[in-house]
Amino acid sequence: MNAIITVIGRDRVGILAAVSTSLAERNVNILDVTQTILQSNFTMVMMVDVAGCSVSFKELAADLEELGRGMELSIRIQREEIFDAMHSV
């Protein structure tokens, strides 16, 4: 099962490393990444495979939100089908 992760916040060193490390620790595979910096704002969208995730989807979402709070970022995860439905209007 695939999911979409969005990361938004002030740019600084280590954002991609922190998110990817957190995912690897939970056996989440990163399938695709796009990122950009708009002025001083970092934005990243990742497609990930959560089929082998070692924690529940709810726990993964909570862990990512907590990581985001600690780094002053917004980190959200949605199942791919929900993300697609929300953005197909």
PyMOL Python script that loads the backbone (N, CA, C, O; Angstrom):
from pymol import cmd

cmd.read_pdbstr("""\
ATOM      1  N   MET A   1       0.851  -1.181   0.000  1.00  0.00           N
ATOM      2  CA  MET A   1       0.000   0.000   0.000  1.00  0.00           C
ATOM      3  C   MET A   1       0.893   1.240   0.000  1.00  0.00           C
ATOM      4  O   MET A   1       1.868   1.325   0.747  1.00  0.00           O
ATOM      5  N   ASN A   2       0.539   2.186  -0.847  1.00  0.00           N
ATOM      6  CA  ASN A   2       1.305   3.424  -0.949  1.00  0.00           C
ATOM      7  C   ASN A   2       0.647   4.548  -0.160  1.00  0.00           C
ATOM      8  O   ASN A   2      -0.560   4.547   0.080  1.00  0.00           O
ATOM      9  N   ALA A   3       1.472   5.496   0.231  1.00  0.00           N
ATOM     10  CA  ALA A   3       0.995   6.678   0.943  1.00  0.00           C
ATOM     11  C   ALA A   3       1.811   7.874   0.472  1.00  0.00           C
ATOM     12  O   ALA A   3       2.898   7.729  -0.086  1.00  0.00           O
ATOM     13  N   ILE A   4       1.256   9.066   0.713  1.00  0.00           N
ATOM     14  CA  ILE A   4       1.901  10.315   0.352  1.00  0.00           C
ATOM     15  C   ILE A   4       2.252  11.066   1.632  1.00  0.00           C
ATOM     16  O   ILE A   4       1.415  11.239   2.517  1.00  0.00           O
ATOM     17  N   ILE A   5       3.500  11.504   1.712  1.00  0.00           N
ATOM     18  CA  ILE A   5       3.961  12.300   2.855  1.00  0.00           C
ATOM     19  C   ILE A   5       4.273  13.700   2.345  1.00  0.00           C
ATOM     20  O   ILE A   5       4.951  13.864   1.332  1.00  0.00           O
ATOM     21  N   THR A   6       3.774  14.705   3.054  1.00  0.00           N
ATOM     22  CA  THR A   6       4.111  16.093   2.728  1.00  0.00           C
ATOM     23  C   THR A   6       4.869  16.699   3.901  1.00  0.00           C
ATOM     24  O   THR A   6       4.540  16.474   5.066  1.00  0.00           O
ATOM     25  N   VAL A   7       5.892  17.473   3.557  1.00  0.00           N
ATOM     26  CA  VAL A   7       6.722  18.137   4.565  1.00  0.00           C
ATOM     27  C   VAL A   7       6.849  19.601   4.156  1.00  0.00           C
ATOM     28  O   VAL A   7       7.263  19.907   3.038  1.00  0.00           O
ATOM     29  N   ILE A   8       6.495  20.492   5.058  1.00  0.00           N
ATOM     30  CA  ILE A   8       6.554  21.927   4.772  1.00  0.00           C
ATOM     31  C   ILE A   8       7.129  22.651   5.976  1.00  0.00           C
ATOM     32  O   ILE A   8       6.758  22.363   7.114  1.00  0.00           O
ATOM     33  N   GLY A   9       8.030  23.587   5.732  1.00  0.00           N
ATOM     34  CA  GLY A   9       8.575  24.391   6.817  1.00  0.00           C
ATOM     35  C   GLY A   9       9.777  25.192   6.363  1.00  0.00           C
ATOM     36  O   GLY A   9      10.135  25.185   5.185  1.00  0.00           O
ATOM     37  N   ARG A  10      10.393  25.877   7.299  1.00  0.00           N
ATOM     38  CA  ARG A  10      11.601  26.660   7.015  1.00  0.00           C
ATOM     39  C   ARG A  10      12.723  25.721   6.618  1.00  0.00           C
ATOM     40  O   ARG A  10      12.928  24.684   7.249  1.00  0.00           O
ATOM     41  N   ASP A  11      13.450  26.083   5.572  1.00  0.00           N
ATOM     42  CA  ASP A  11      14.552  25.253   5.103  1.00  0.00           C
ATOM     43  C   ASP A  11      15.702  25.266   6.103  1.00  0.00           C
ATOM     44  O   ASP A  11      16.025  26.294   6.697  1.00  0.00           O
ATOM     45  N   ARG A  12      16.307  24.100   6.271  1.00  0.00           N
ATOM     46  CA  ARG A  12      17.519  23.971   7.073  1.00  0.00           C
ATOM     47  C   ARG A  12      18.150  22.615   6.770  1.00  0.00           C
ATOM     48  O   ARG A  12      17.516  21.746   6.173  1.00  0.00           O
ATOM     49  N   VAL A  13      19.364  22.446   7.174  1.00  0.00           N
ATOM     50  CA  VAL A  13      20.102  21.209   6.952  1.00  0.00           C
ATOM     51  C   VAL A  13      19.443  20.061   7.710  1.00  0.00           C
ATOM     52  O   VAL A  13      19.055  20.219   8.867  1.00  0.00           O
ATOM     53  N   GLY A  14      19.318  18.907   7.058  1.00  0.00           N
ATOM     54  CA  GLY A  14      18.928  17.683   7.751  1.00  0.00           C
ATOM     55  C   GLY A  14      17.476  17.273   7.669  1.00  0.00           C
ATOM     56  O   GLY A  14      17.103  16.252   8.247  1.00  0.00           O
ATOM     57  N   ILE A  15      16.642  18.023   6.977  1.00  0.00           N
ATOM     58  CA  ILE A  15      15.214  17.667   6.925  1.00  0.00           C
ATOM     59  C   ILE A  15      15.022  16.326   6.228  1.00  0.00           C
ATOM     60  O   ILE A  15      14.408  15.416   6.784  1.00  0.00           O
ATOM     61  N   LEU A  16      15.546  16.206   5.015  1.00  0.00           N
ATOM     62  CA  LEU A  16      15.403  14.954   4.267  1.00  0.00           C
ATOM     63  C   LEU A  16      16.015  13.789   5.035  1.00  0.00           C
ATOM     64  O   LEU A  16      15.440  12.702   5.077  1.00  0.00           O
ATOM     65  N   ALA A  17      17.162  14.009   5.635  1.00  0.00           N
ATOM     66  CA  ALA A  17      17.833  12.956   6.410  1.00  0.00           C
ATOM     67  C   ALA A  17      16.978  12.500   7.589  1.00  0.00           C
ATOM     68  O   ALA A  17      16.856  11.301   7.838  1.00  0.00           O
ATOM     69  N   ALA A  18      16.391  13.442   8.310  1.00  0.00           N
ATOM     70  CA  ALA A  18      15.585  13.087   9.488  1.00  0.00           C
ATOM     71  C   ALA A  18      14.333  12.301   9.090  1.00  0.00           C
ATOM     72  O   ALA A  18      13.993  11.302   9.724  1.00  0.00           O
ATOM     73  N   VAL A  19      13.658  12.755   8.044  1.00  0.00           N
ATOM     74  CA  VAL A  19      12.430  12.074   7.611  1.00  0.00           C
ATOM     75  C   VAL A  19      12.759  10.686   7.065  1.00  0.00           C
ATOM     76  O   VAL A  19      12.102   9.707   7.419  1.00  0.00           O
ATOM     77  N   SER A  20      13.769  10.601   6.210  1.00  0.00           N
ATOM     78  CA  SER A  20      14.104   9.295   5.624  1.00  0.00           C
ATOM     79  C   SER A  20      14.620   8.316   6.676  1.00  0.00           C
ATOM     80  O   SER A  20      14.343   7.119   6.589  1.00  0.00           O
ATOM     81  N   THR A  21      15.361   8.801   7.662  1.00  0.00           N
ATOM     82  CA  THR A  21      15.821   7.930   8.747  1.00  0.00           C
ATOM     83  C   THR A  21      14.642   7.399   9.553  1.00  0.00           C
ATOM     84  O   THR A  21      14.597   6.214   9.882  1.00  0.00           O
ATOM     85  N   SER A  22      13.694   8.266   9.868  1.00  0.00           N
ATOM     86  CA  SER A  22      12.508   7.851  10.617  1.00  0.00           C
ATOM     87  C   SER A  22      11.730   6.784   9.846  1.00  0.00           C
ATOM     88  O   SER A  22      11.259   5.809  10.432  1.00  0.00           O
ATOM     89  N   LEU A  23      11.600   6.970   8.542  1.00  0.00           N
ATOM     90  CA  LEU A  23      10.883   5.988   7.718  1.00  0.00           C
ATOM     91  C   LEU A  23      11.649   4.666   7.665  1.00  0.00           C
ATOM     92  O   LEU A  23      11.046   3.601   7.799  1.00  0.00           O
ATOM     93  N   ALA A  24      12.957   4.719   7.474  1.00  0.00           N
ATOM     94  CA  ALA A  24      13.765   3.499   7.400  1.00  0.00           C
ATOM     95  C   ALA A  24      13.683   2.697   8.697  1.00  0.00           C
ATOM     96  O   ALA A  24      13.644   1.467   8.670  1.00  0.00           O
ATOM     97  N   GLU A  25      13.657   3.398   9.829  1.00  0.00           N
ATOM     98  CA  GLU A  25      13.555   2.721  11.128  1.00  0.00           C
ATOM     99  C   GLU A  25      12.245   1.960  11.274  1.00  0.00           C
ATOM    100  O   GLU A  25      12.149   1.038  12.084  1.00  0.00           O
ATOM    101  N   ARG A  26      11.239   2.336  10.498  1.00  0.00           N
ATOM    102  CA  ARG A  26       9.920   1.696  10.556  1.00  0.00           C
ATOM    103  C   ARG A  26       9.664   0.813   9.332  1.00  0.00           C
ATOM    104  O   ARG A  26       8.536   0.383   9.092  1.00  0.00           O
ATOM    105  N   ASN A  27      10.720   0.549   8.563  1.00  0.00           N
ATOM    106  CA  ASN A  27      10.655  -0.306   7.379  1.00  0.00           C
ATOM    107  C   ASN A  27       9.705   0.221   6.311  1.00  0.00           C
ATOM    108  O   ASN A  27       8.998  -0.551   5.663  1.00  0.00           O
ATOM    109  N   VAL A  28       9.691   1.535   6.133  1.00  0.00           N
ATOM    110  CA  VAL A  28       8.894   2.186   5.089  1.00  0.00           C
ATOM    111  C   VAL A  28       9.824   2.495   3.926  1.00  0.00           C
ATOM    112  O   VAL A  28      10.866   3.127   4.105  1.00  0.00           O
ATOM    113  N   ASN A  29       9.444   2.047   2.732  1.00  0.00           N
ATOM    114  CA  ASN A  29      10.273   2.240   1.543  1.00  0.00           C
ATOM    115  C   ASN A  29       9.874   3.519   0.811  1.00  0.00           C
ATOM    116  O   ASN A  29       8.697   3.727   0.516  1.00  0.00           O
ATOM    117  N   ILE A  30      10.850   4.371   0.518  1.00  0.00           N
ATOM    118  CA  ILE A  30      10.600   5.594  -0.247  1.00  0.00           C
ATOM    119  C   ILE A  30      10.634   5.243  -1.726  1.00  0.00           C
ATOM    120  O   ILE A  30      11.635   4.737  -2.232  1.00  0.00           O
ATOM    121  N   LEU A  31       9.520   5.520  -2.422  1.00  0.00           N
ATOM    122  CA  LEU A  31       9.412   5.204  -3.841  1.00  0.00           C
ATOM    123  C   LEU A  31       9.772   6.387  -4.729  1.00  0.00           C
ATOM    124  O   LEU A  31      10.359   6.207  -5.797  1.00  0.00           O
ATOM    125  N   ASP A  32       9.429   7.581  -4.301  1.00  0.00           N
ATOM    126  CA  ASP A  32       9.686   8.773  -5.101  1.00  0.00           C
ATOM    127  C   ASP A  32       9.714   9.985  -4.184  1.00  0.00           C
ATOM    128  O   ASP A  32       9.019  10.024  -3.168  1.00  0.00           O
ATOM    129  N   VAL A  33      10.519  10.969  -4.547  1.00  0.00           N
ATOM    130  CA  VAL A  33      10.640  12.199  -3.756  1.00  0.00           C
ATOM    131  C   VAL A  33      10.729  13.378  -4.699  1.00  0.00           C
ATOM    132  O   VAL A  33      11.429  13.333  -5.710  1.00  0.00           O
ATOM    133  N   THR A  34      10.009  14.436  -4.356  1.00  0.00           N
ATOM    134  CA  THR A  34      10.211  15.709  -5.022  1.00  0.00           C
ATOM    135  C   THR A  34      10.299  16.766  -3.937  1.00  0.00           C
ATOM    136  O   THR A  34       9.546  16.743  -2.964  1.00  0.00           O
ATOM    137  N   GLN A  35      11.216  17.679  -4.116  1.00  0.00           N
ATOM    138  CA  GLN A  35      11.357  18.739  -3.122  1.00  0.00           C
ATOM    139  C   GLN A  35      11.774  20.023  -3.809  1.00  0.00           C
ATOM    140  O   GLN A  35      12.379  20.016  -4.881  1.00  0.00           O
ATOM    141  N   THR A  36      11.437  21.107  -3.171  1.00  0.00           N
ATOM    142  CA  THR A  36      11.832  22.412  -3.686  1.00  0.00           C
ATOM    143  C   THR A  36      11.935  23.382  -2.524  1.00  0.00           C
ATOM    144  O   THR A  36      11.406  23.146  -1.437  1.00  0.00           O
ATOM    145  N   ILE A  37      12.625  24.470  -2.781  1.00  0.00           N
ATOM    146  CA  ILE A  37      12.718  25.535  -1.791  1.00  0.00           C
ATOM    147  C   ILE A  37      12.129  26.779  -2.430  1.00  0.00           C
ATOM    148  O   ILE A  37      12.617  27.251  -3.457  1.00  0.00           O
ATOM    149  N   LEU A  38      11.087  27.303  -1.822  1.00  0.00           N
ATOM    150  CA  LEU A  38      10.429  28.518  -2.276  1.00  0.00           C
ATOM    151  C   LEU A  38      10.828  29.625  -1.324  1.00  0.00           C
ATOM    152  O   LEU A  38      10.348  29.692  -0.193  1.00  0.00           O
ATOM    153  N   GLN A  39      11.717  30.497  -1.794  1.00  0.00           N
ATOM    154  CA  GLN A  39      12.370  31.495  -0.943  1.00  0.00           C
ATOM    155  C   GLN A  39      13.062  30.740   0.181  1.00  0.00           C
ATOM    156  O   GLN A  39      14.027  30.026  -0.094  1.00  0.00           O
ATOM    157  N   SER A  40      12.631  30.854   1.414  1.00  0.00           N
ATOM    158  CA  SER A  40      13.291  30.102   2.493  1.00  0.00           C
ATOM    159  C   SER A  40      12.411  28.968   3.018  1.00  0.00           C
ATOM    160  O   SER A  40      12.676  28.418   4.087  1.00  0.00           O
ATOM    161  N   ASN A  41      11.369  28.620   2.270  1.00  0.00           N
ATOM    162  CA  ASN A  41      10.450  27.561   2.685  1.00  0.00           C
ATOM    163  C   ASN A  41      10.736  26.263   1.954  1.00  0.00           C
ATOM    164  O   ASN A  41      10.810  26.231   0.725  1.00  0.00           O
ATOM    165  N   PHE A  42      10.896  25.197   2.717  1.00  0.00           N
ATOM    166  CA  PHE A  42      11.167  23.865   2.201  1.00  0.00           C
ATOM    167  C   PHE A  42       9.835  23.155   1.991  1.00  0.00           C
ATOM    168  O   PHE A  42       8.970  23.171   2.866  1.00  0.00           O
ATOM    169  N   THR A  43       9.675  22.538   0.835  1.00  0.00           N
ATOM    170  CA  THR A  43       8.491  21.713   0.589  1.00  0.00           C
ATOM    171  C   THR A  43       8.949  20.392  -0.021  1.00  0.00           C
ATOM    172  O   THR A  43       9.801  20.367  -0.910  1.00  0.00           O
ATOM    173  N   MET A  44       8.377  19.303   0.465  1.00  0.00           N
ATOM    174  CA  MET A  44       8.736  17.977  -0.041  1.00  0.00           C
ATOM    175  C   MET A  44       7.490  17.109  -0.081  1.00  0.00           C
ATOM    176  O   MET A  44       6.651  17.150   0.819  1.00  0.00           O
ATOM    177  N   VAL A  45       7.388  16.324  -1.144  1.00  0.00           N
ATOM    178  CA  VAL A  45       6.332  15.326  -1.264  1.00  0.00           C
ATOM    179  C   VAL A  45       7.019  13.998  -1.544  1.00  0.00           C
ATOM    180  O   VAL A  45       7.862  13.901  -2.435  1.00  0.00           O
ATOM    181  N   MET A  46       6.655  12.984  -0.782  1.00  0.00           N
ATOM    182  CA  MET A  46       7.232  11.648  -0.944  1.00  0.00           C
ATOM    183  C   MET A  46       6.115  10.650  -1.187  1.00  0.00           C
ATOM    184  O   MET A  46       5.066  10.718  -0.547  1.00  0.00           O
ATOM    185  N   MET A  47       6.337   9.722  -2.111  1.00  0.00           N
ATOM    186  CA  MET A  47       5.466   8.558  -2.212  1.00  0.00           C
ATOM    187  C   MET A  47       6.216   7.415  -1.546  1.00  0.00           C
ATOM    188  O   MET A  47       7.375   7.150  -1.867  1.00  0.00           O
ATOM    189  N   VAL A  48       5.556   6.748  -0.629  1.00  0.00           N
ATOM    190  CA  VAL A  48       6.195   5.671   0.125  1.00  0.00           C
ATOM    191  C   VAL A  48       5.338   4.415   0.087  1.00  0.00           C
ATOM    192  O   VAL A  48       4.123   4.475  -0.099  1.00  0.00           O
ATOM    193  N   ASP A  49       5.991   3.291   0.267  1.00  0.00           N
ATOM    194  CA  ASP A  49       5.315   2.000   0.371  1.00  0.00           C
ATOM    195  C   ASP A  49       5.296   1.622   1.844  1.00  0.00           C
ATOM    196  O   ASP A  49       6.345   1.401   2.448  1.00  0.00           O
ATOM    197  N   VAL A  50       4.105   1.549   2.418  1.00  0.00           N
ATOM    198  CA  VAL A  50       3.974   1.248   3.847  1.00  0.00           C
ATOM    199  C   VAL A  50       3.571  -0.205   4.109  1.00  0.00           C
ATOM    200  O   VAL A  50       3.254  -0.569   5.241  1.00  0.00           O
ATOM    201  N   ALA A  51       3.586  -1.033   3.057  1.00  0.00           N
ATOM    202  CA  ALA A  51       3.154  -2.429   3.217  1.00  0.00           C
ATOM    203  C   ALA A  51       3.974  -3.172   4.265  1.00  0.00           C
ATOM    204  O   ALA A  51       3.428  -4.002   4.992  1.00  0.00           O
ATOM    205  N   GLY A  52       5.264  -2.895   4.358  1.00  0.00           N
ATOM    206  CA  GLY A  52       6.116  -3.585   5.320  1.00  0.00           C
ATOM    207  C   GLY A  52       6.357  -2.814   6.595  1.00  0.00           C
ATOM    208  O   GLY A  52       7.229  -3.181   7.383  1.00  0.00           O
ATOM    209  N   CYS A  53       5.599  -1.745   6.815  1.00  0.00           N
ATOM    210  CA  CYS A  53       5.808  -0.885   7.979  1.00  0.00           C
ATOM    211  C   CYS A  53       5.687  -1.685   9.279  1.00  0.00           C
ATOM    212  O   CYS A  53       4.783  -2.505   9.444  1.00  0.00           O
ATOM    213  N   SER A  54       6.611  -1.425  10.185  1.00  0.00           N
ATOM    214  CA  SER A  54       6.662  -2.166  11.446  1.00  0.00           C
ATOM    215  C   SER A  54       5.710  -1.635  12.515  1.00  0.00           C
ATOM    216  O   SER A  54       5.610  -2.218  13.595  1.00  0.00           O
ATOM    217  N   VAL A  55       5.010  -0.536  12.228  1.00  0.00           N
ATOM    218  CA  VAL A  55       4.015   0.016  13.160  1.00  0.00           C
ATOM    219  C   VAL A  55       2.717   0.244  12.395  1.00  0.00           C
ATOM    220  O   VAL A  55       2.704   0.187  11.166  1.00  0.00           O
ATOM    221  N   SER A  56       1.641   0.498  13.102  1.00  0.00           N
ATOM    222  CA  SER A  56       0.370   0.766  12.435  1.00  0.00           C
ATOM    223  C   SER A  56       0.441   2.097  11.691  1.00  0.00           C
ATOM    224  O   SER A  56       1.277   2.947  11.999  1.00  0.00           O
ATOM    225  N   PHE A  57      -0.444   2.270  10.709  1.00  0.00           N
ATOM    226  CA  PHE A  57      -0.474   3.515   9.944  1.00  0.00           C
ATOM    227  C   PHE A  57      -0.738   4.696  10.880  1.00  0.00           C
ATOM    228  O   PHE A  57      -0.137   5.760  10.731  1.00  0.00           O
ATOM    229  N   LYS A  58      -1.627   4.504  11.834  1.00  0.00           N
ATOM    230  CA  LYS A  58      -1.945   5.563  12.793  1.00  0.00           C
ATOM    231  C   LYS A  58      -0.723   5.939  13.619  1.00  0.00           C
ATOM    232  O   LYS A  58      -0.479   7.122  13.858  1.00  0.00           O
ATOM    233  N   GLU A  59       0.041   4.954  14.054  1.00  0.00           N
ATOM    234  CA  GLU A  59       1.250   5.224  14.836  1.00  0.00           C
ATOM    235  C   GLU A  59       2.311   5.908  13.972  1.00  0.00           C
ATOM    236  O   GLU A  59       3.002   6.814  14.436  1.00  0.00           O
ATOM    237  N   LEU A  60       2.440   5.473  12.713  1.00  0.00           N
ATOM    238  CA  LEU A  60       3.380   6.107  11.795  1.00  0.00           C
ATOM    239  C   LEU A  60       3.037   7.580  11.615  1.00  0.00           C
ATOM    240  O   LEU A  60       3.917   8.440  11.660  1.00  0.00           O
ATOM    241  N   ALA A  61       1.755   7.867  11.411  1.00  0.00           N
ATOM    242  CA  ALA A  61       1.307   9.251  11.242  1.00  0.00           C
ATOM    243  C   ALA A  61       1.637  10.075  12.488  1.00  0.00           C
ATOM    244  O   ALA A  61       2.113  11.205  12.380  1.00  0.00           O
ATOM    245  N   ALA A  62       1.384   9.512  13.662  1.00  0.00           N
ATOM    246  CA  ALA A  62       1.669  10.223  14.921  1.00  0.00           C
ATOM    247  C   ALA A  62       3.174  10.445  15.085  1.00  0.00           C
ATOM    248  O   ALA A  62       3.596  11.515  15.523  1.00  0.00           O
ATOM    249  N   ASP A  63       3.979   9.449  14.738  1.00  0.00           N
ATOM    250  CA  ASP A  63       5.435   9.582  14.838  1.00  0.00           C
ATOM    251  C   ASP A  63       5.944  10.687  13.922  1.00  0.00           C
ATOM    252  O   ASP A  63       6.798  11.479  14.320  1.00  0.00           O
ATOM    253  N   LEU A  64       5.421  10.745  12.692  1.00  0.00           N
ATOM    254  CA  LEU A  64       5.850  11.770  11.747  1.00  0.00           C
ATOM    255  C   LEU A  64       5.416  13.164  12.205  1.00  0.00           C
ATOM    256  O   LEU A  64       6.168  14.129  12.068  1.00  0.00           O
ATOM    257  N   GLU A  65       4.207  13.266  12.745  1.00  0.00           N
ATOM    258  CA  GLU A  65       3.750  14.557  13.265  1.00  0.00           C
ATOM    259  C   GLU A  65       4.629  15.012  14.420  1.00  0.00           C
ATOM    260  O   GLU A  65       4.962  16.193  14.526  1.00  0.00           O
ATOM    261  N   GLU A  66       5.006  14.077  15.286  1.00  0.00           N
ATOM    262  CA  GLU A  66       5.874  14.416  16.418  1.00  0.00           C
ATOM    263  C   GLU A  66       7.254  14.856  15.924  1.00  0.00           C
ATOM    264  O   GLU A  66       7.815  15.825  16.437  1.00  0.00           O
ATOM    265  N   LEU A  67       7.800  14.156  14.938  1.00  0.00           N
ATOM    266  CA  LEU A  67       9.067  14.560  14.346  1.00  0.00           C
ATOM    267  C   LEU A  67       8.951  15.978  13.794  1.00  0.00           C
ATOM    268  O   LEU A  67       9.845  16.803  13.983  1.00  0.00           O
ATOM    269  N   GLY A  68       7.850  16.248  13.116  1.00  0.00           N
ATOM    270  CA  GLY A  68       7.626  17.579  12.558  1.00  0.00           C
ATOM    271  C   GLY A  68       7.578  18.656  13.633  1.00  0.00           C
ATOM    272  O   GLY A  68       8.183  19.716  13.479  1.00  0.00           O
ATOM    273  N   ARG A  69       6.869  18.391  14.708  1.00  0.00           N
ATOM    274  CA  ARG A  69       6.798  19.364  15.803  1.00  0.00           C
ATOM    275  C   ARG A  69       8.188  19.665  16.348  1.00  0.00           C
ATOM    276  O   ARG A  69       8.524  20.819  16.614  1.00  0.00           O
ATOM    277  N   GLY A  70       8.985  18.627  16.510  1.00  0.00           N
ATOM    278  CA  GLY A  70      10.331  18.798  17.047  1.00  0.00           C
ATOM    279  C   GLY A  70      11.239  19.596  16.119  1.00  0.00           C
ATOM    280  O   GLY A  70      12.195  20.227  16.569  1.00  0.00           O
ATOM    281  N   MET A  71      10.937  19.567  14.821  1.00  0.00           N
ATOM    282  CA  MET A  71      11.756  20.283  13.840  1.00  0.00           C
ATOM    283  C   MET A  71      11.065  21.548  13.327  1.00  0.00           C
ATOM    284  O   MET A  71      11.554  22.200  12.405  1.00  0.00           O
ATOM    285  N   GLU A  72       9.929  21.887  13.931  1.00  0.00           N
ATOM    286  CA  GLU A  72       9.130  23.043  13.504  1.00  0.00           C
ATOM    287  C   GLU A  72       8.730  22.940  12.035  1.00  0.00           C
ATOM    288  O   GLU A  72       8.851  23.894  11.267  1.00  0.00           O
ATOM    289  N   LEU A  73       8.245  21.743  11.666  1.00  0.00           N
ATOM    290  CA  LEU A  73       7.774  21.446  10.318  1.00  0.00           C
ATOM    291  C   LEU A  73       6.366  20.879  10.397  1.00  0.00           C
ATOM    292  O   LEU A  73       5.938  20.394  11.444  1.00  0.00           O
ATOM    293  N   SER A  74       5.660  20.944   9.297  1.00  0.00           N
ATOM    294  CA  SER A  74       4.400  20.227   9.162  1.00  0.00           C
ATOM    295  C   SER A  74       4.693  18.965   8.373  1.00  0.00           C
ATOM    296  O   SER A  74       5.083  19.038   7.208  1.00  0.00           O
ATOM    297  N   ILE A  75       4.509  17.794   9.001  1.00  0.00           N
ATOM    298  CA  ILE A  75       4.703  16.516   8.319  1.00  0.00           C
ATOM    299  C   ILE A  75       3.402  15.734   8.424  1.00  0.00           C
ATOM    300  O   ILE A  75       2.931  15.430   9.520  1.00  0.00           O
ATOM    301  N   ARG A  76       2.832  15.416   7.272  1.00  0.00           N
ATOM    302  CA  ARG A  76       1.557  14.694   7.216  1.00  0.00           C
ATOM    303  C   ARG A  76       1.686  13.505   6.279  1.00  0.00           C
ATOM    304  O   ARG A  76       2.431  13.551   5.300  1.00  0.00           O
ATOM    305  N   ILE A  77       0.954  12.439   6.585  1.00  0.00           N
ATOM    306  CA  ILE A  77       0.904  11.268   5.716  1.00  0.00           C
ATOM    307  C   ILE A  77      -0.553  10.925   5.445  1.00  0.00           C
ATOM    308  O   ILE A  77      -1.396  10.982   6.340  1.00  0.00           O
ATOM    309  N   GLN A  78      -0.835  10.568   4.202  1.00  0.00           N
ATOM    310  CA  GLN A  78      -2.175  10.145   3.806  1.00  0.00           C
ATOM    311  C   GLN A  78      -2.046   8.923   2.912  1.00  0.00           C
ATOM    312  O   GLN A  78      -1.091   8.801   2.145  1.00  0.00           O
ATOM    313  N   ARG A  79      -2.998   8.034   3.014  1.00  0.00           N
ATOM    314  CA  ARG A  79      -3.036   6.915   2.083  1.00  0.00           C
ATOM    315  C   ARG A  79      -3.184   7.474   0.675  1.00  0.00           C
ATOM    316  O   ARG A  79      -3.864   8.481   0.473  1.00  0.00           O
ATOM    317  N   GLU A  80      -2.560   6.835  -0.284  1.00  0.00           N
ATOM    318  CA  GLU A  80      -2.534   7.354  -1.648  1.00  0.00           C
ATOM    319  C   GLU A  80      -3.928   7.582  -2.218  1.00  0.00           C
ATOM    320  O   GLU A  80      -4.163   8.594  -2.878  1.00  0.00           O
ATOM    321  N   GLU A  81      -4.847   6.669  -1.978  1.00  0.00           N
ATOM    322  CA  GLU A  81      -6.187   6.821  -2.550  1.00  0.00           C
ATOM    323  C   GLU A  81      -6.932   8.021  -1.958  1.00  0.00           C
ATOM    324  O   GLU A  81      -7.722   8.658  -2.656  1.00  0.00           O
ATOM    325  N   ILE A  82      -6.695   8.335  -0.692  1.00  0.00           N
ATOM    326  CA  ILE A  82      -7.319   9.511  -0.074  1.00  0.00           C
ATOM    327  C   ILE A  82      -6.685  10.779  -0.623  1.00  0.00           C
ATOM    328  O   ILE A  82      -7.386  11.739  -0.944  1.00  0.00           O
ATOM    329  N   PHE A  83      -5.368  10.788  -0.732  1.00  0.00           N
ATOM    330  CA  PHE A  83      -4.660  11.934  -1.310  1.00  0.00           C
ATOM    331  C   PHE A  83      -5.161  12.207  -2.730  1.00  0.00           C
ATOM    332  O   PHE A  83      -5.447  13.351  -3.083  1.00  0.00           O
ATOM    333  N   ASP A  84      -5.265  11.147  -3.545  1.00  0.00           N
ATOM    334  CA  ASP A  84      -5.729  11.292  -4.927  1.00  0.00           C
ATOM    335  C   ASP A  84      -7.153  11.827  -4.977  1.00  0.00           C
ATOM    336  O   ASP A  84      -7.459  12.696  -5.793  1.00  0.00           O
ATOM    337  N   ALA A  85      -8.027  11.317  -4.112  1.00  0.00           N
ATOM    338  CA  ALA A  85      -9.425  11.759  -4.096  1.00  0.00           C
ATOM    339  C   ALA A  85      -9.522  13.229  -3.715  1.00  0.00           C
ATOM    340  O   ALA A  85     -10.344  13.959  -4.270  1.00  0.00           O
ATOM    341  N   MET A  86      -8.699  13.668  -2.783  1.00  0.00           N
ATOM    342  CA  MET A  86      -8.742  15.066  -2.332  1.00  0.00           C
ATOM    343  C   MET A  86      -8.217  16.011  -3.385  1.00  0.00           C
ATOM    344  O   MET A  86      -8.591  17.184  -3.399  1.00  0.00           O
ATOM    345  N   HIS A  87      -7.353  15.527  -4.276  1.00  0.00           N
ATOM    346  CA  HIS A  87      -6.716  16.402  -5.253  1.00  0.00           C
ATOM    347  C   HIS A  87      -7.189  16.166  -6.678  1.00  0.00           C
ATOM    348  O   HIS A  87      -6.511  16.556  -7.628  1.00  0.00           O
ATOM    349  N   SER A  88      -8.337  15.536  -6.837  1.00  0.00           N
ATOM    350  CA  SER A  88      -8.851  15.252  -8.175  1.00  0.00           C
ATOM    351  C   SER A  88     -10.044  16.111  -8.538  1.00  0.00           C
ATOM    352  O   SER A  88     -10.735  15.820  -9.514  1.00  0.00           O
ATOM    353  N   VAL A  89     -10.296  17.143  -7.789  1.00  0.00           N
ATOM    354  CA  VAL A  89     -11.452  18.007  -8.042  1.00  0.00           C
ATOM    355  C   VAL A  89     -11.254  18.819  -9.291  1.00  0.00           C
ATOM    356  O   VAL A  89     -12.127  19.605  -9.661  1.00  0.00           O
TER     357      VAL A  89
END
""", "prot")
cmd.dss("prot")
cmd.show_as("cartoon", "prot")
cmd.util.cbc("prot")
cmd.orient("prot")
